[in-house]
Amino acid sequence: MELKRVVVTGLGAITPLGNDVPETWKNLVAGVSGAGTITRFDASQFKCTFACEVKDFDSNARFGKDSRKMDLFCQYAMVAADEAIADAKLDAESIDKSQVGVIWGAGIGGLQTFHEGSAEFALGDGTPRFSPFFIPKMIADIAPGMISIKYGFGGPNYGTVSACASSTTALSTAFDLIRLGKAPIIVSGGSEAPITIPGLGGFTSMKALSTRNDDPKTASRPFDKNRDGFVMGEGGACLVLEEYEHAKARGAKIYCEMVGAGYSADAYHMTAPHPEGDGAARVMAAALKDANLNPEDIDYINVHGTSTPQGDKGECKAIAKVFGESAYKLNISSTKSMTGHLLGATGALEALVCVKTITDGVIPPTINHFEDDPDIDNKLNFTFNEAQKREVRAALSNTFGFGGHNATVIFKAL
């Protein structure tokens, strides 16, 4: 069968760099760090005391009494989706809401809700008292459910969980459903709110986080010789994906086209990436094949680039393997150097970044580069420390998750 074309018609975000897309994008291009000492709770007893928090967000002001019914990760989902849906003008009379889907990714879900509910029981008198909202607030798939309830979207609706690849998996799945003709529009993305006591404690005990407490803003150092782990982030991002002819028929604004998606598994280790980037290479090759593109067609890669010692090296090896000489002609950047790692939401945000590079012709930088790592091919253009202007015909985004889950998506100018 002939597959339908899929385009992006709406964008939304709430991130450590801004509570909407314009503010987030402005700060990304300017090379602003979203990191700082954790304000949500006292983190002084942890080895890592900082993160990239969303700022100036008042859930009560935004949601009123309904804020008590939603974990923060779900609130972030609603904010990002609201902006994207408004941007895509999905309230138009030409939309059949019963056919619009919502597919959303979260690697963890309501971690704060689980922590608070469990702690209240553990510290109580043993009587099992739990809020009736405990389970609905906690489950990762509640975010797409709440979005559909608000807007009356009756199409395909579910959550995807593949650790840090969760929202890329959501976008890829939405892409496949649209091109197979199973829905004309799908609101897709991801959100996460992991900056909690158990979230910080769990990642710290794994020695996954940077401990550069004296200088949080320079702690996320992808590809730098002295990188020592990732910086936790939070927030959400949303893309409205739409069948091309449907978008044209209703006069929608089209940002670009989504043309390919790939999946793979490292099949190697619970948390460590394959040292040679085997799964990363296979997922990029799969996405290129799906998009019917050659390596030389890609102008920009938003890498997973978490600032971990092994992960960054493996991804660079994978890029060299897949792209060959073309690897030295494209731009690479890790926007996690500014936003931190949004875990399950990171793929949606970085897909949004790829869309913006195509529409705006600007590559956001990889900040905090101080010293080259001799174990990394520094002939690659990592867009270190300053944004670069460039026409982007096609952009690729990588996300890799614990468990060896890999997902890659590709966007192209129309």
C-alpha positions in Angstrom: 0.0 0.0 0.0 1.0 3.6 -0.6 1.9 5.3 2.7 0.5 8.7 3.5 2.8 11.7 4.1 3.0 13.1 7.6 3.7 16.8 8.5 4.1 18.8 11.7 1.4 21.4 12.2 1.7 22.4 15.9 4.4 22.8 18.6 4.3 23.1 22.3 6.7 23.0 25.2 7.4 23.7 28.9 11.1 23.3 29.8 13.8 24.4 32.1 14.5 27.2 29.6 11.0 28.5 29.1 7.3 27.8 29.6 6.5 27.9 25.9 8.2 27.3 22.6 9.4 30.8 21.8 11.1 31.3 25.2 12.6 27.9 25.1 14.0 28.3 21.6 15.4 31.8 22.3 17.3 30.5 25.2 18.5 27.4 23.4 19.9 29.5 20.6 21.5 31.9 23.1 23.3 29.0 24.9 21.6 29.5 28.2 21.9 26.8 30.9 18.7 25.8 32.8 20.6 24.3 35.7 20.7 25.4 39.3 20.4 24.2 42.9 17.2 22.2 43.5 14.5 24.4 45.0 11.6 21.9 45.3 13.1 20.1 48.3 16.2 20.0 50.5 18.8 18.1 48.4 21.7 19.0 50.6 22.2 15.4 51.8 22.6 14.0 48.3 25.9 13.9 46.3 24.1 15.8 43.6 22.2 18.9 44.7 21.2 20.5 41.4 19.0 19.9 38.4 17.3 21.7 35.5 13.9 22.7 37.0 11.0 24.3 35.2 10.7 27.8 36.5 7.9 30.2 37.4 5.2 27.6 37.0 2.2 27.9 39.3 0.1 24.8 39.0 -2.7 26.2 41.1 -2.9 29.3 38.9 -3.0 27.2 35.8 -5.3 24.3 36.8 -7.1 25.5 40.0 -8.5 22.7 42.0 -7.8 20.2 39.2 -4.1 20.5 40.0 -4.8 18.1 42.9 -6.0 15.5 40.4 -2.8 15.5 38.3 0.8 14.7 39.0 3.3 17.3 37.8 4.3 15.2 34.8 0.6 15.2 33.7 0.4 18.9 34.3 3.4 19.4 32.1 1.8 17.3 29.4 -1.3 19.4 29.5 0.6 22.7 29.2 2.7 21.4 26.2 -0.4 20.0 24.5 -2.4 23.1 25.0 0.2 25.2 23.2 0.6 22.7 20.4 -3.1 22.3 19.9 -3.7 26.1 19.8 -0.7 26.5 17.4 -2.2 23.9 15.1 -5.7 25.5 15.4 -7.4 22.1 16.1 -10.5 23.8 17.3 -11.4 24.6 13.7 -14.8 23.3 12.5 -13.1 21.2 9.8 -11.7 18.9 12.5 -13.4 15.6 13.3 -12.4 15.3 16.9 -13.5 11.7 17.1 -10.7 10.8 14.8 -7.9 12.8 16.5 -5.5 10.6 18.5 -3.2 11.3 21.4 -0.1 9.2 21.9 2.2 10.3 24.8 5.5 9.1 26.2 6.7 9.0 29.9 9.5 6.9 31.2 8.4 7.0 34.8 5.0 8.7 35.2 3.8 10.0 38.6 6.9 9.5 40.7 6.1 12.3 43.2 2.6 10.9 43.6 3.9 7.4 44.3 6.5 8.8 46.8 4.0 10.9 48.7 1.3 8.2 48.9 3.8 5.5 50.0 5.5 7.8 52.5 2.2 8.8 54.1 1.3 5.2 54.7 4.8 4.1 55.8 5.0 7.0 58.3 1.4 6.6 59.6 -0.2 4.3 62.1 -0.4 1.4 59.7 -4.0 2.1 58.5 -4.0 1.9 54.7 -5.4 5.3 53.7 -4.7 6.2 50.1 -6.2 9.0 48.0 -8.6 7.9 45.3 -6.4 9.8 42.9 -3.3 7.8 43.9 -3.5 5.3 41.0 -4.9 7.7 38.3 -2.2 10.3 39.1 0.6 7.8 39.1 0.1 5.8 35.9 2.1 6.9 32.9 -0.8 6.6 30.4 -3.0 9.1 32.3 -1.4 12.1 30.3 -2.9 11.1 26.9 -6.1 10.2 28.6 -6.4 13.7 30.3 -5.6 15.5 27.0 -8.2 13.5 25.1 -10.8 14.2 27.9 -10.2 17.9 27.8 -10.4 18.2 24.0 -12.8 15.4 23.1 -10.2 13.6 21.0 -11.6 10.1 20.3 -8.9 8.6 18.1 -6.0 6.2 19.1 -5.0 7.0 22.7 -2.3 5.4 24.8 1.1 5.9 26.4 4.5 4.6 25.4 7.2 3.6 27.9 10.8 3.0 26.7 12.8 4.9 29.3 14.5 7.9 27.8 13.3 6.9 24.4 9.7 7.0 25.4 8.5 10.2 23.7 10.5 9.4 20.5 8.7 6.0 20.5 5.4 7.9 20.9 6.2 10.2 17.9 7.3 7.2 15.8 4.1 5.3 16.6 1.9 8.3 15.8 3.8 8.7 12.6 3.2 5.1 11.6 -0.5 5.2 12.4 -1.0 8.4 10.3 0.8 7.1 7.3 -1.1 3.8 7.5 -4.4 5.9 7.4 -5.5 5.0 10.9 -5.9 8.6 12.0 -5.6 12.0 10.3 -4.1 13.9 13.3 -2.3 12.7 16.4 -1.2 14.9 19.2 2.1 13.4 20.4 5.0 14.1 22.7 6.2 13.4 26.2 6.5 14.7 29.7 8.4 13.9 32.9 8.7 15.2 36.4 11.6 13.2 38.0 13.1 15.9 40.2 11.9 14.2 43.4 13.6 12.7 46.4 13.4 9.1 45.0 14.3 10.3 41.5 17.4 12.1 42.7 18.3 9.3 45.1 17.9 6.6 42.6 20.0 8.2 39.8 22.6 9.4 42.3 23.1 5.9 43.7 23.7 4.7 40.1 26.4 7.3 39.8 24.7 8.5 36.7 24.5 12.2 37.7 27.1 14.9 37.6 28.3 16.0 41.1 29.6 19.3 40.0 27.7 21.1 42.8 30.0 24.1 42.9 29.0 25.1 39.3 25.7 23.6 38.2 25.4 25.7 35.0 28.6 24.1 33.5 27.9 20.6 34.9 26.4 19.1 31.7 29.4 18.8 29.4 28.6 16.5 26.5 31.8 15.3 24.7 34.1 17.3 27.0 37.0 15.4 28.5 35.9 16.1 32.1 32.2 15.2 31.8 31.0 13.3 34.8 27.4 12.4 34.3 24.1 13.9 33.2 22.0 16.7 34.8 18.4 15.8 35.5 15.7 17.9 33.8 11.9 18.0 33.7 9.1 19.3 31.5 7.2 18.3 28.4 7.0 18.9 24.6 4.4 18.2 22.1 4.1 17.9 18.3 0.9 17.8 16.3 1.4 15.3 13.5 -1.0 15.4 10.6 -1.6 13.7 7.3 -0.3 16.0 4.6 -3.5 16.2 2.4 -5.6 16.7 5.5 -3.4 19.6 6.6 -3.5 21.2 3.2 -7.3 20.8 2.9 -7.9 22.7 6.2 -5.2 25.4 5.4 -3.0 24.4 8.3 0.4 26.0 8.9 3.0 23.3 8.1 6.4 23.4 9.7 8.0 20.5 8.0 7.5 16.8 7.1 8.3 13.8 9.3 9.8 11.2 7.0 11.4 8.4 9.0 11.6 6.5 12.2 13.8 3.7 13.5 13.9 1.4 16.4 16.6 -1.0 17.8 17.7 -2.7 21.0 21.3 -2.8 22.3 20.6 -6.2 23.8 23.7 -5.6 25.9 23.1 -4.3 29.5 20.4 -2.9 31.9 21.8 0.6 32.0 25.1 0.8 30.1 25.1 1.6 26.4 26.9 -0.7 23.9 30.5 0.6 24.0 30.8 0.5 20.2 27.4 2.1 19.7 26.1 -1.0 17.9 22.4 -0.4 18.7 22.8 3.4 18.0 24.2 2.7 14.6 21.5 0.3 13.7 18.7 2.6 14.7 20.1 5.5 12.7 20.5 3.3 9.7 16.9 2.0 10.1 15.6 5.6 10.2 17.5 6.6 7.1 16.2 3.6 5.3 12.6 4.3 6.4 13.0 7.9 5.2 14.5 6.8 1.9 17.4 9.2 2.6 21.2 8.9 2.3 23.7 9.9 5.0 24.7 13.0 3.0 21.0 14.2 3.0 21.2 14.9 6.8 22.4 18.4 7.8 21.9 18.2 11.6 21.8 15.5 14.3 20.4 16.3 17.7 22.3 13.6 19.6 21.3 11.8 22.7 24.6 13.3 24.2 23.9 13.0 27.9 27.3 13.9 29.1 28.1 10.4 30.4 31.6 9.1 29.9 30.6 6.0 27.9 27.4 7.1 26.2 28.9 10.1 24.4 31.8 8.0 23.0 29.5 5.2 21.8 27.2 7.6 20.0 30.1 9.2 18.2 31.4 5.9 17.0 27.9 5.1 15.7 27.7 8.3 13.8 31.1 7.7 12.2 30.0 4.2 11.2 26.7 5.2 9.7 27.6 8.5 8.1 31.2 7.9 7.0 32.7 11.0 5.4 29.3 12.8 5.6 29.7 12.9 9.3 32.2 15.7 9.0 29.8 17.8 6.8 26.9 18.0 9.2 26.3 19.8 12.5 25.8 17.9 15.7 24.6 19.3 19.0 23.5 18.1 22.4 20.8 20.5 23.7 20.9 18.5 27.0 23.9 20.7 27.8 21.3 23.4 28.4 18.0 21.7 29.2 19.4 18.8 31.2 18.0 15.3 30.5 14.2 15.3 30.5 14.2 11.5 30.6 11.0 10.2 28.9 10.3 13.7 27.6 13.7 14.4 26.1 12.9 12.8 22.7 9.8 15.0 22.0 11.7 18.2 23.0 14.7 17.3 20.8 12.4 16.4 17.9 10.9 19.9 18.4 14.4 21.3 18.2 15.0 19.5 14.9 11.8 21.1 13.5 13.0 24.5 14.6 16.4 24.1 13.0 14.6 23.4 9.7 12.2 26.4 9.9 14.7 28.9 11.4 18.0 27.8 9.8 19.9 28.0 13.2 21.7 25.1 15.0 21.6 25.5 18.8 25.0 24.9 20.5 26.5 22.3 22.7 27.6 24.5 25.6 30.1 23.9 28.3 32.9 22.6 26.1 36.3 23.3 27.8 38.6 20.5 26.8 38.6 18.0 23.9 38.3 14.3 24.8 41.1 12.4 23.0 38.8 9.3 22.9 36.2 11.2 20.7 36.6 12.2 17.1 36.9 16.0 17.5 36.8 16.6 13.7 33.1 16.2 14.1 31.3 19.6 14.2 29.7 19.5 17.7 28.5 23.2 17.4 30.5 23.9 20.6 29.5 26.9 22.7 27.8 29.1 20.0 24.9 28.6 17.7 25.6 28.4 14.0 23.4 29.5 11.1 22.8 26.9 8.5 20.2 25.7 6.0 18.8 22.4 7.3 17.2 20.2 4.7 16.8 17.3 7.0 17.4 16.7 10.7 17.8 13.5 12.8 17.2 13.0 16.5 18.5 10.2 18.6 17.2 8.9 21.9 18.6 5.9 23.9 17.1 4.5 27.1 17.9 2.2 30.0 17.2 -1.4 28.9 18.9 -0.7 25.6 15.9 0.9 23.9 16.9 3.1 20.9 14.6 5.3 18.8 15.4 7.8 16.0 13.2 10.1 14.0 13.9 12.2 10.9 12.3 15.5 9.8 12.7 17.2 6.4 11.8 20.5 4.9 8.9 20.4 2.4 
